[in-house]
Amino acid sequence: MSRYYQKPEKTRREKIGFYTAFSICLIAVCMAVYSTYTTVRQPKRQTAASVTPTSAVSVAQPMTGVTVPAATEPPETEPEVSTAPDTTAAAETTAATEPTGETRRADALQTMLAAEISLTMPTKSGRVVKPYSSDSVYNKTLNSWKPHTGADFDGELGDDVYAMLGGDVVRIYDDAMLGKCAEVAVNNVVIGYCGLGAVSVKAGDHVERGDKLGTVGAVPSEADAPNHIHVTVRINGAYADPLSFIGNGD
């Protein structure tokens, strides 16, 4: 009976030992498989990790095997041309075309010879305060230099002013610089009387030499000078010296 009882016990132990050994082997196999799997996966991770910095570096460095189109240079532009007026050229042109004193005197002589007229004095005294000048002269009132395109004849305020030549009264007007003016024309000659105080004629009237035109007043642009009238002579539109025609017929 004792032998019969011990035999199953021994068989049970063998089974336990067998399963234990089997479990150990199974665990060993699993560990081996896991180790192998880990070994296989690790190089892939290292390769992936090593690729990232390499590709990052290659971005900053010139790449090979890629054709880069040559940079196109910007088209050459023509230099800008200034549209501002050339004041230097204008000044040179003005200087070249502006008549000299001799030229103005020659023009005045030609203008004077273009008409054969004889004038008389426009005021009782007949004194000349300031003569005609084609060159620039100083104007104290205006503090400037400019040609004096007429002759100034003195007279007391209210003195009579006479026509220096017969003709038709073509214009009566007020001028800010010359005061009240009257113009008498005959053919191609126009005589202007400026600085009048009162006017005795009107446009359209015909006057003879020595007829009263008005009285002596004031010339605003020549206020520094004694009382006078400013007389201009224009022949074909060009100014001439009034004194050159006084007494021509005598």
C-alpha positions as CSV (number, residue, x, y, z in Angstrom):
1,M,0.0,0.0,0.0
2,S,2.9,2.3,0.8
3,R,4.5,1.8,-2.5
4,Y,1.2,2.3,-4.3
5,Y,0.6,5.6,-2.4
6,Q,4.1,7.1,-3.1
7,K,4.0,6.6,-6.9
8,P,1.4,9.2,-7.6
9,E,3.1,11.6,-5.3
10,K,6.3,11.3,-7.4
11,T,4.4,11.7,-10.6
12,R,2.8,15.0,-9.3
13,R,6.3,16.3,-8.5
14,E,7.5,15.5,-11.9
15,K,4.6,17.3,-13.4
16,I,5.3,20.4,-11.3
17,G,8.9,20.3,-12.3
18,F,8.0,19.9,-15.9
19,Y,5.6,22.9,-15.8
20,T,8.1,24.9,-13.9
21,A,10.9,24.2,-16.4
22,F,8.5,24.8,-19.3
23,S,7.5,28.2,-17.8
24,I,11.1,29.1,-17.3
25,C,11.9,28.2,-20.9
26,L,8.9,30.1,-22.1
27,I,10.0,33.2,-20.2
28,A,13.5,32.8,-21.5
29,V,12.1,32.5,-25.1
30,C,9.9,35.6,-24.6
31,M,12.9,37.5,-23.2
32,A,15.0,36.5,-26.1
33,V,12.3,37.5,-28.5
34,Y,11.9,40.8,-26.8
35,S,15.7,41.4,-26.7
36,T,15.9,40.6,-30.4
37,Y,12.9,42.9,-31.2
38,T,14.5,45.7,-29.2
39,T,17.8,45.2,-30.9
40,V,16.1,45.4,-34.3
41,R,14.1,48.5,-33.5
42,Q,17.0,50.5,-31.9
43,P,19.0,51.0,-35.1
44,K,15.9,52.3,-36.9
45,R,15.4,54.9,-34.1
46,Q,19.1,55.9,-34.3
47,T,18.9,56.2,-38.1
48,A,15.8,58.3,-37.9
49,A,17.4,60.5,-35.2
50,S,20.6,60.8,-37.2
51,V,18.8,61.8,-40.4
52,T,17.1,64.8,-38.8
53,P,20.2,66.9,-38.0
54,T,21.8,65.9,-41.3
55,S,18.8,67.2,-43.3
56,A,18.7,70.3,-41.1
57,V,22.4,71.0,-41.8
58,S,21.9,70.4,-45.5
59,V,19.4,73.2,-45.7
60,A,21.9,75.8,-44.6
61,Q,24.6,74.4,-46.9
62,P,24.6,74.5,-50.7
63,M,22.8,71.5,-52.2
64,T,24.4,69.3,-54.9
65,G,22.5,67.9,-57.8
66,V,20.0,70.8,-57.9
67,T,20.1,73.4,-60.6
68,V,19.5,76.9,-59.3
69,P,18.4,79.5,-61.9
70,A,20.8,82.4,-62.2
71,A,19.7,85.6,-60.5
72,T,18.4,88.1,-63.0
73,E,19.9,91.6,-62.6
74,P,17.4,94.5,-62.5
75,P,17.1,96.2,-65.9
76,E,19.2,99.3,-66.3
77,T,17.1,102.4,-65.9
78,E,17.7,105.6,-67.8
79,P,18.8,108.5,-65.6
80,E,15.9,110.8,-64.6
81,V,15.7,114.0,-66.5
82,S,14.8,117.0,-64.4
83,T,11.8,118.9,-65.5
84,A,12.6,121.9,-63.4
85,P,13.2,125.0,-65.5
86,D,16.9,125.7,-66.1
87,T,17.3,129.1,-64.5
88,T,20.9,129.4,-65.5
89,A,20.1,128.9,-69.2
90,A,17.2,131.4,-68.8
91,A,19.5,133.9,-67.2
92,E,22.1,133.4,-70.0
93,T,19.4,133.8,-72.6
94,T,18.0,137.0,-70.9
95,A,21.5,138.4,-70.6
96,A,22.2,137.6,-74.3
97,T,18.9,139.2,-75.5
98,E,18.8,142.2,-73.1
99,P,19.8,145.3,-75.1
100,T,22.8,147.2,-73.9
101,G,22.8,151.0,-73.3
102,E,24.2,151.7,-76.7
103,T,21.6,149.5,-78.3
104,R,18.8,151.2,-76.5
105,R,20.2,154.7,-77.5
106,A,20.4,153.5,-81.1
107,D,16.8,152.2,-81.0
108,A,15.6,155.5,-79.4
109,L,17.3,157.5,-82.2
110,Q,15.7,155.4,-84.9
111,T,12.3,155.8,-83.1
112,M,12.8,159.6,-83.0
113,L,13.7,159.7,-86.7
114,A,10.6,157.7,-87.6
115,A,8.4,160.8,-87.1
116,E,8.9,164.4,-88.0
117,I,7.1,166.3,-85.2
118,S,7.7,169.5,-83.3
119,L,6.6,169.8,-79.7
120,T,6.2,172.8,-77.4
121,M,6.5,173.0,-73.6
122,P,3.6,171.6,-71.6
123,T,4.0,173.9,-68.6
124,K,4.4,177.7,-68.2
125,S,8.0,177.4,-66.7
126,G,9.2,174.8,-69.1
127,R,11.8,173.6,-66.6
128,V,12.8,170.0,-66.8
129,V,12.9,168.2,-63.4
130,K,14.2,164.9,-64.7
131,P,15.1,164.0,-68.3
132,Y,14.4,160.9,-70.4
133,S,16.8,158.0,-70.0
134,S,16.9,154.7,-71.7
135,D,19.4,153.5,-69.1
136,S,18.4,152.5,-65.6
137,V,18.4,155.5,-63.2
138,Y,17.7,155.5,-59.4
139,N,14.2,156.2,-58.2
140,K,14.3,157.4,-54.6
141,T,10.6,157.0,-54.0
142,L,10.6,153.3,-55.2
143,N,14.2,152.7,-54.1
144,S,14.9,151.0,-57.4
145,W,16.8,151.3,-60.6
146,K,14.8,151.5,-63.9
147,P,14.8,153.4,-67.2
148,H,13.0,156.8,-67.1
149,T,10.8,156.5,-70.2
150,G,9.6,160.1,-70.1
151,A,10.6,163.7,-69.2
152,D,9.4,165.5,-66.1
153,F,8.3,169.2,-66.4
154,D,7.9,171.2,-63.2
155,G,4.9,173.3,-62.2
156,E,3.0,174.4,-59.1
157,L,-0.1,172.4,-58.1
158,G,-3.0,173.7,-60.1
159,D,-0.9,175.2,-62.9
160,D,-2.2,174.7,-66.4
161,V,-0.9,171.8,-68.6
162,Y,-0.9,172.4,-72.4
163,A,-1.0,170.1,-75.4
164,M,2.5,169.8,-76.9
165,L,1.0,168.7,-80.2
166,G,-2.4,168.8,-81.8
167,G,-4.3,165.5,-82.1
168,D,-7.2,163.5,-80.8
169,V,-7.7,162.6,-77.1
170,V,-7.7,158.8,-77.2
171,R,-7.6,157.9,-73.5
172,I,-8.2,159.2,-70.0
173,Y,-7.2,156.9,-67.1
174,D,-5.8,156.6,-63.6
175,D,-2.6,154.8,-62.9
176,A,-1.3,153.7,-59.5
177,M,2.2,154.7,-60.3
178,L,1.7,157.7,-62.5
179,G,-1.5,159.2,-61.3
180,K,-4.2,160.7,-63.6
181,C,-3.2,160.5,-67.3
182,A,-4.4,161.7,-70.6
183,E,-3.2,160.5,-74.0
184,V,-3.3,162.5,-77.3
185,A,-2.5,160.8,-80.6
186,V,-1.8,161.9,-84.1
187,N,-0.8,159.4,-86.8
188,N,1.8,157.0,-85.3
189,V,2.6,159.3,-82.3
190,V,1.0,159.1,-78.9
191,I,1.8,161.7,-76.2
192,G,1.0,160.9,-72.6
193,Y,0.5,163.5,-69.9
194,C,0.6,161.9,-66.4
195,G,0.4,163.4,-62.9
196,L,-2.6,165.6,-63.7
197,G,-4.7,167.1,-61.0
198,A,-7.8,167.9,-63.1
199,V,-8.6,167.0,-66.7
200,S,-10.3,169.5,-69.0
201,V,-10.8,167.1,-71.9
202,K,-12.4,163.8,-72.5
203,A,-11.8,160.9,-74.9
204,G,-12.8,161.7,-78.4
205,D,-12.0,165.4,-78.2
206,H,-9.7,167.0,-80.7
207,V,-7.1,169.5,-79.4
208,E,-4.7,171.9,-81.0
209,R,-1.1,172.6,-79.9
210,G,-1.2,174.8,-76.8
211,D,-4.8,173.9,-75.8
212,K,-5.4,173.3,-72.1
213,L,-5.5,169.6,-71.1
214,G,-5.8,170.0,-67.3
215,T,-3.7,171.1,-64.3
216,V,-0.6,169.9,-62.5
217,G,-1.2,167.3,-59.9
218,A,1.0,164.6,-58.4
219,V,3.0,161.5,-59.7
220,P,2.9,158.9,-56.9
221,S,6.0,157.0,-58.1
222,E,8.0,160.2,-58.1
223,A,6.8,161.8,-54.9
224,D,10.4,162.7,-53.8
225,A,10.7,165.2,-56.7
226,P,9.2,168.7,-56.9
227,N,5.7,169.0,-58.3
228,H,5.7,168.1,-62.0
229,I,4.0,166.3,-64.8
230,H,5.4,163.2,-66.5
231,V,5.3,163.3,-70.3
232,T,5.9,160.3,-72.5
233,V,6.3,160.1,-76.3
234,R,5.6,156.8,-78.1
235,I,6.3,156.4,-81.8
236,N,5.0,153.1,-83.3
237,G,4.7,151.9,-79.7
238,A,8.4,152.6,-78.8
239,Y,9.4,155.2,-76.3
240,A,11.3,158.3,-77.4
241,D,12.9,161.3,-75.7
242,P,10.3,164.1,-75.6
243,L,13.1,166.8,-75.4
244,S,14.4,165.6,-78.8
245,F,11.2,167.0,-80.5
246,I,10.9,170.3,-78.7
247,G,11.4,173.2,-81.0
248,N,12.1,171.1,-84.1
249,G,9.9,173.4,-86.3
250,D,11.4,176.6,-85.1
